[in-house]
Amino acid sequence: MHTMDGKRVTKTERSRRRHSDELKQTLVNRSLVPGASVAAIAQEAGINANLLFNWRRLHLQGVALGAADSRTPVLLPVTVVEPAPIKVLPPPPSSARTSPAGTIEMDINGVRIRLRGAVDEASLRMVLRALAAIA
């Protein structure tokens, strides 16, 4: 088949309907209402639901791109929730709290004290108290 100006027209071009931007926007807006059925809106308008889904996708991409390009702030929904209480666990018994193996050396008034291996906090406090009592 040919047009009046002699150009050849394919079957796809002959059967493809053109929809106005206004119709597309109206249907997309209706389909974006919470609880709206895209299939029902498309059927009512006499179009395939996949076509309306495609228009929605393009619209939402355009909205997302437009929001990313603009410098105006975007308001997002916020829900304030009471935080869960924080459980503070007591520290484990001092015998369970050991330091990694190593060496601690202290020079106090000409006396060198060297602690080797894993030293727990209680033992270190006892040594320091003893030194304080001597000094």
C-alpha positions as CSV (number, residue, x, y, z in Angstrom):
1,M,0.0,0.0,0.0
2,H,1.2,3.5,-0.7
3,T,0.3,7.0,0.6
4,M,-1.0,9.8,-1.6
5,D,2.6,11.1,-2.0
6,G,3.8,7.7,-3.2
7,K,5.5,6.5,0.0
8,R,5.1,2.9,0.8
9,V,3.3,2.2,4.1
10,T,3.8,-1.1,6.0
11,K,1.0,-3.0,7.7
12,T,2.3,-2.0,11.1
13,E,2.1,1.7,10.2
14,R,-1.5,1.3,8.9
15,S,-2.8,-0.4,12.0
16,R,-1.0,1.6,14.6
17,R,-3.2,4.0,16.4
18,R,-1.9,7.3,17.6
19,H,-3.0,8.5,21.1
20,S,-2.8,12.1,22.2
21,D,-0.5,13.1,25.0
22,E,-3.5,14.3,26.9
23,L,-5.2,10.9,26.8
24,K,-1.9,9.2,27.9
25,Q,-1.5,11.6,30.8
26,T,-5.1,11.2,31.9
27,L,-4.9,7.4,31.9
28,V,-1.5,7.3,33.6
29,N,-2.7,9.7,36.3
30,R,-5.8,7.5,36.9
31,S,-3.6,4.4,37.0
32,L,-1.3,5.9,39.7
33,V,-4.1,6.3,42.2
34,P,-3.6,3.8,45.0
35,G,-5.8,0.8,44.5
36,A,-6.5,1.5,40.8
37,S,-6.5,-1.4,38.4
38,V,-4.3,-0.7,35.4
39,A,-6.0,-3.6,33.5
40,A,-9.5,-2.2,34.1
41,I,-8.5,1.4,33.1
42,A,-6.8,0.1,29.9
43,Q,-9.8,-2.0,29.0
44,E,-12.2,0.9,29.6
45,A,-10.0,3.1,27.3
46,G,-9.9,0.3,24.7
47,I,-6.1,-0.1,24.8
48,N,-3.8,-3.0,25.8
49,A,-2.8,-3.0,29.5
50,N,0.8,-3.5,28.5
51,L,0.7,-0.2,26.6
52,L,-0.6,1.6,29.7
53,F,2.1,-0.1,31.8
54,N,4.7,1.2,29.3
55,W,3.3,4.8,29.5
56,R,3.4,4.6,33.3
57,R,7.0,3.3,33.3
58,L,8.0,6.2,30.9
59,H,6.1,8.7,33.1
60,L,7.7,7.5,36.3
61,Q,11.2,7.5,34.7
62,G,10.6,11.0,33.5
63,V,9.4,12.1,37.0
64,A,12.5,10.5,38.6
65,L,14.8,12.1,36.0
66,G,13.1,15.4,36.5
67,A,13.5,15.2,40.2
68,A,17.1,14.3,39.9
69,D,17.8,17.2,37.5
70,S,16.0,19.9,39.5
71,R,17.5,21.6,42.6
72,T,14.2,21.8,44.4
73,P,14.0,19.5,47.5
74,V,11.8,16.5,47.3
75,L,9.6,15.7,50.2
76,L,9.5,12.0,51.3
77,P,7.0,10.3,53.6
78,V,8.4,9.9,57.1
79,T,7.2,7.7,59.9
80,V,8.4,8.3,63.5
81,V,8.9,5.1,65.4
82,E,9.7,4.8,69.1
83,P,13.2,3.2,69.3
84,A,13.5,-0.2,71.0
85,P,15.1,0.0,74.5
86,I,18.8,-0.7,74.6
87,K,19.7,-3.7,76.8
88,V,23.0,-3.1,78.6
89,L,24.6,-6.3,79.6
90,P,26.8,-6.5,82.7
91,P,30.5,-7.1,82.0
92,P,31.6,-10.7,82.3
93,P,33.4,-11.7,85.5
94,S,36.9,-10.2,85.8
95,S,38.5,-13.7,85.5
96,A,37.0,-14.1,82.0
97,R,38.4,-10.7,80.9
98,T,41.9,-11.4,79.9
99,S,44.2,-9.4,77.7
100,P,45.9,-11.0,74.7
101,A,49.3,-12.4,75.5
102,G,52.0,-9.8,75.7
103,T,54.4,-8.0,78.0
104,I,53.9,-5.0,80.2
105,E,57.0,-3.3,81.6
106,M,57.0,-0.5,84.1
107,D,59.9,1.4,85.7
108,I,59.0,2.9,89.0
109,N,61.6,4.5,91.3
110,G,64.4,2.4,89.8
111,V,62.4,-0.8,90.0
112,R,61.4,-2.6,86.8
113,I,58.1,-4.6,86.9
114,R,57.5,-7.0,84.0
115,L,54.2,-8.7,83.5
116,R,54.2,-11.4,80.8
117,G,51.3,-13.3,79.2
118,A,47.6,-12.7,79.6
119,V,47.0,-10.3,82.5
120,D,43.5,-9.8,83.7
121,E,42.3,-6.5,85.0
122,A,41.9,-7.6,88.7
123,S,45.6,-8.9,88.8
124,L,46.9,-5.6,87.3
125,R,44.9,-3.6,89.9
126,M,46.3,-5.6,92.7
127,V,49.9,-5.1,91.5
128,L,49.4,-1.4,91.1
129,R,47.8,-1.1,94.6
130,A,50.8,-3.0,96.1
131,L,53.2,-0.6,94.4
132,A,51.2,2.4,95.6
133,A,51.4,1.1,99.2
134,I,55.2,0.6,99.0
135,A,55.8,4.1,97.5
